[in-house]
Every structure is written in C-alpha cells, then in structure tokens.
Amino acid sequence: MKVYLFMVLSLITLFGCKKENTIKNGIIVSRIVRFSIVNVEDDDLLDLKNGFIDTSQIKIYYMIDGKKILYQEPRYDYFKSGWRYLEKSEYNTPKNQIAIACNSSELNGKSVTYVNWKENYRDTIEATFLRPNGISGSLIIDKVWLNGTFLWDRVASEGKDPNFVLRK
C-alpha cells in the first residue's frame, strides 16, 4: 500500500507541475551611479576619518519641470535622501563609495541630478534611461554624463554598473 501511494504521489508531482522559465510582470529598476572620491594623492575622501565630506551636508537635488527639487523619499530604507554611503569593507572595494539615485523623470532626454557634497562642491549628473515596457515598466540607466562630460554607456560597458572615481 505504501509503495502504491508513493507511486501515485510521484506521478501527480511529475505531471501536475509546469516548468516556467520566464518571469512575468517583472520590473527592473536600475538608476544608481556609484562614486569613489579621491584627491591628487589618491587619498580616500569618503573616509569619514579625514573629514573632507560630512555626510550630513550631502544633498541630492533633481531638476523636474525646470525646478530644482530636494530629493526626499522617506518610504525607502537605503535612499531616503537620494544617496547611500558604501563602506569599502562591506562591498570589498579599494575605496569607500557613495551610491546616488539618479533622477529619471525625463521620458525623452537627459534627467539631471545635482549632488551638493558641501558648500561650493557640487557635481551634476545627467542620465538617459531605457523604458522597455513603457513608462510604468522597467527603468534601466543607459548613458551617464558628469559635469557635461560623457562617462558611461550601458552597451559599451558590457554589463558593468556605472562606477566612477571623482578627483577633487
């Protein structure tokens, strides 16, 4: 009887399930740019011990409809202020990094993000995005400019994330 029950359950399991290799209704959101910041001596300026960057002063602004708007998103765990500090030991990188959530509001053209590191230290990130499923679907960073200089292209990078070193 146990053998018979085992055989019936095995047949139900084998023929009752379908193998599914596709993800339906999946959404990809990729709008993060990472930076290491160094000086001319290659010192890590994001090392909180050296005092160059006070993380309480970092502000992220988005240009939306011609207005510069301070980024604030209290619903998010890691990017409430539009950035996240990435410690080198946590991410196995040679330098500490900061991850910036880029503005993705422009549907056709460059979206602009301003990073105010501290007074008189500001960088401008421009980015374009792919929206393969329209405006309500996936969002994938496609090209990145920093202070007007083209830096990164999704296709040319062969799948590598936008990750840069800033020299201050």
C-alpha positions as CSV (number, residue, x, y, z in Angstrom):
1,M,0.0,0.0,0.0
2,K,2.8,2.4,0.8
3,V,4.5,1.7,-2.5
4,Y,1.3,2.3,-4.4
5,L,0.7,5.6,-2.5
6,F,4.3,6.7,-3.2
7,M,3.9,5.9,-7.0
8,V,0.6,7.9,-7.2
9,L,2.1,10.9,-5.4
10,S,5.2,10.7,-7.7
11,L,3.1,10.7,-10.8
12,I,1.0,13.6,-9.6
13,T,4.1,15.6,-8.8
14,L,5.7,14.8,-12.2
15,F,2.7,15.6,-14.4
16,G,0.9,18.2,-12.2
17,C,3.6,20.9,-12.4
18,K,4.7,23.0,-15.3
19,K,8.2,24.2,-15.7
20,E,8.2,28.0,-16.1
21,N,11.4,29.7,-17.4
22,T,10.2,33.2,-17.8
23,I,9.4,35.9,-15.3
24,K,6.1,37.6,-15.9
25,N,5.3,41.1,-14.8
26,G,8.9,41.6,-13.5
27,I,10.2,45.1,-13.2
28,I,13.8,46.1,-13.3
29,V,14.8,49.5,-11.7
30,S,18.4,50.5,-12.3
31,R,19.2,54.2,-11.7
32,I,22.2,54.0,-9.3
33,V,25.6,55.6,-10.0
34,R,28.5,54.9,-7.7
35,F,31.4,57.1,-6.9
36,S,34.7,56.9,-5.1
37,I,36.2,60.4,-4.3
38,V,39.9,60.9,-4.1
39,N,42.4,63.8,-4.0
40,V,45.5,64.1,-6.2
41,E,47.4,61.9,-3.7
42,D,44.7,59.2,-4.2
43,D,43.5,59.6,-0.6
44,D,40.0,58.3,0.0
45,L,38.0,61.5,0.6
46,L,34.9,59.4,1.6
47,D,36.9,58.0,4.5
48,L,34.9,59.6,7.3
49,K,38.1,60.0,9.4
50,N,39.7,62.5,7.1
51,G,36.8,65.0,7.3
52,F,36.6,66.1,3.7
53,I,32.9,65.0,3.4
54,D,30.5,65.4,6.2
55,T,27.7,63.1,5.2
56,S,25.1,65.3,7.0
57,Q,25.9,68.0,4.3
58,I,25.3,65.8,1.3
59,K,22.1,66.9,-0.6
60,I,20.7,65.5,-3.8
61,Y,18.5,67.7,-6.0
62,Y,16.5,66.7,-9.0
63,M,15.7,69.0,-11.9
64,I,12.0,68.4,-12.5
65,D,9.9,70.6,-14.8
66,G,12.6,73.3,-14.7
67,K,12.6,73.4,-10.8
68,K,15.5,72.2,-8.6
69,I,13.8,69.9,-6.0
70,L,15.5,68.4,-2.9
71,Y,15.3,64.6,-3.0
72,Q,13.5,63.1,0.0
73,E,11.9,59.7,-0.1
74,P,11.1,58.5,3.5
75,R,9.5,55.3,2.2
76,Y,12.9,53.9,1.1
77,D,15.2,52.2,3.6
78,Y,18.6,53.0,1.9
79,F,17.9,56.0,-0.3
80,K,15.8,58.3,1.9
81,S,18.0,61.3,0.9
82,G,18.9,60.1,-2.6
83,W,22.3,58.6,-1.6
84,R,23.8,55.8,0.4
85,Y,27.3,55.5,1.9
86,L,29.1,52.3,0.9
87,E,31.9,51.2,3.2
88,K,34.8,49.6,1.4
89,S,34.9,46.7,3.8
90,E,31.2,46.0,3.3
91,Y,31.5,46.0,-0.5
92,N,35.0,44.7,-1.0
93,T,36.2,47.7,-2.9
94,P,39.6,49.6,-2.6
95,K,37.9,52.9,-1.6
96,N,34.7,53.9,0.1
97,Q,31.9,54.8,-2.2
98,I,28.7,56.7,-2.4
99,A,25.7,55.4,-4.4
100,I,23.5,58.1,-5.9
101,A,19.9,57.5,-7.0
102,C,19.7,59.4,-10.3
103,N,16.7,61.4,-11.4
104,S,14.8,59.5,-14.0
105,S,11.9,61.9,-14.6
106,E,12.6,62.8,-18.2
107,L,10.9,60.5,-20.6
108,N,12.7,61.6,-23.7
109,G,16.1,63.1,-23.0
110,K,18.5,63.7,-20.1
111,S,17.4,63.7,-16.5
112,V,19.5,66.0,-14.3
113,T,20.7,65.2,-10.7
114,Y,22.7,67.7,-8.6
115,V,25.0,66.4,-5.9
116,N,25.9,69.0,-3.3
117,W,28.8,67.4,-1.4
118,K,29.3,70.5,0.8
119,E,29.3,74.2,0.3
120,N,31.0,75.1,-3.1
121,Y,31.4,71.4,-4.1
122,R,28.7,70.4,-6.5
123,D,28.6,67.9,-9.3
124,T,25.9,67.5,-12.0
125,I,24.9,64.0,-13.2
126,E,22.9,63.7,-16.4
127,A,21.5,60.4,-17.4
128,T,19.3,58.8,-20.0
129,F,17.1,55.8,-19.4
130,L,15.6,52.9,-21.3
131,R,12.0,52.1,-20.6
132,P,11.4,48.8,-22.4
133,N,7.9,48.4,-21.1
134,G,6.8,52.0,-21.3
135,I,6.6,54.5,-18.5
136,S,5.1,52.1,-16.0
137,G,7.5,49.3,-16.5
138,S,11.2,48.7,-16.1
139,L,13.7,51.6,-15.9
140,I,17.4,51.0,-16.9
141,I,20.1,53.6,-16.8
142,D,21.5,53.9,-20.3
143,K,24.1,56.7,-20.5
144,V,25.7,59.0,-17.9
145,W,27.4,62.4,-18.1
146,L,29.2,64.1,-15.2
147,N,29.6,67.9,-15.3
148,G,28.8,67.8,-19.0
149,T,31.4,65.1,-19.9
150,F,30.2,61.8,-21.3
151,L,31.3,58.9,-19.0
152,W,29.4,55.8,-19.4
153,D,27.2,53.8,-21.9
154,R,25.3,50.7,-20.9
155,V,26.1,48.8,-24.1
156,A,29.8,49.8,-24.3
157,S,30.3,48.9,-20.6
158,E,29.3,45.2,-21.3
159,G,27.1,44.9,-18.3
160,K,29.3,46.7,-15.7
161,D,27.5,49.1,-13.4
162,P,28.2,52.8,-13.6
163,N,31.0,53.2,-11.1
164,F,33.4,56.2,-11.2
165,V,36.3,57.8,-9.4
166,L,36.0,61.6,-8.8
167,R,39.2,63.6,-8.2
168,K,38.7,66.7,-6.0
